[in-house]
Amino acid sequence: MSSIGKIRRLLDVLERLQSGRIHATSELAALCGVSRRTIFRDLKTLQDAGIPVLYDSSQQGYWVSAQSLLPPTNLTLAETLSLLVLAQDAGTRDRGIPFQEAARDAALKLHSNLPGHLASEIDMVTHAVKVQMEPQARMEQGKAQYERTLQALTERKKLRLQYQSLYEKSVIQTLVSPYRLLFRRHTWYVIGRSSLHRSVRTFHLGRIQHSELTEDDYQIPPRFSLKSYFGNAWSLIREKKARTHVTVRFQSLVAQNVAEVCWHPTQMVVWNADGTIDFSVCVDGIHEMSWWILSYGDQAKVLAPPELQNLILNRAQRMVEQYSAPQDSFAAIKKRHVKSQK
């Protein structure tokens, strides 16, 4: 049994003991799917942690006084509302954060413990306030990998991975020392040192085909941080020795939308008299940022550097080629499109 599994079982036992009903060790063992000896060890662990687990000799069972644990937190209406809104939306299966369904369960428990008048007031507001989560990557087989990685992080044990690498264009096998689990851009990533690459790498959780917890210990370097690892990457891909100053002019139609968001910690925005903006950043590599610029179509124009201008131009030309026959010119494509709209 993993340490995470043990913690879950301890919480399960504690919740049952705190229900107000007395439980025999045989009953707890059957409910948790373990032996009575394991339950006795769990009870001792709870007692050693300062939780007053009581024994009723007449009924030969254990219980915990409801008043002895988890005192009221005195949450305000605003605090309760924020927790409920975030937890119930983050814990949805289709659009929530993958593998965080427990957040929705927590929201239901919090709601069930509210006084009647407060619950009604909260209900009215939560129906009107929603956090619209973005569509997330489908990872039907990813939960086991997520939990195993979490276990590896907790126990500081290396993971042996079989991984579908897009970079190597093949399935690779490597021993990974997980440093962080990161949720970003619709999915989970494992960041850690890879024995195959002899460096810290980023692994898409959904591309892990198989993982195995080893007995090999590891330590996370004290100075490691995601900030230092990603540097000035636009998002997740840091190109070494490729720090570049980029300036993009956005037309007035999208200028306000772009200016309102903090896309990168180095960004600077200058408003022009005609309502356009010059958006400047310093990034470690231009390729990842190029896709973001292309998403704005003709509303964005790269002013610098020339390398990014050429990258955008080449990709735009290839897009045109995909929609035309080899002998077609751009003017002919446009004429044909206009004609089809009439």
WOBEL-V264453 format. One record per helix or strand of 2 or more residues. SS is the DSSP state (H for helix, E for strand). FROM is the first residue (numbers start at 1). TO is the last residue. If there is no record, write none. Layout:
{{SS & FROM & TO} {SS & FROM & TO}}
//
This chain:
{{H & 3 & 17} {H & 25 & 32} {H & 36 & 48} {E & 53 & 56} {E & 61 & 64} {H & 66 & 68} {H & 77 & 90} {H & 101 & 112} {H & 116 & 126} {H & 142 & 155} {E & 157 & 165} {E & 170 & 184} {E & 187 & 194} {E & 199 & 204} {H & 205 & 207} {E & 208 & 217} {H & 226 & 230} {E & 243 & 250} {H & 252 & 260} {E & 268 & 271} {E & 277 & 284} {H & 287 & 294} {H & 297 & 299} {E & 300 & 304} {H & 306 & 322} {H & 330 & 341}}
//
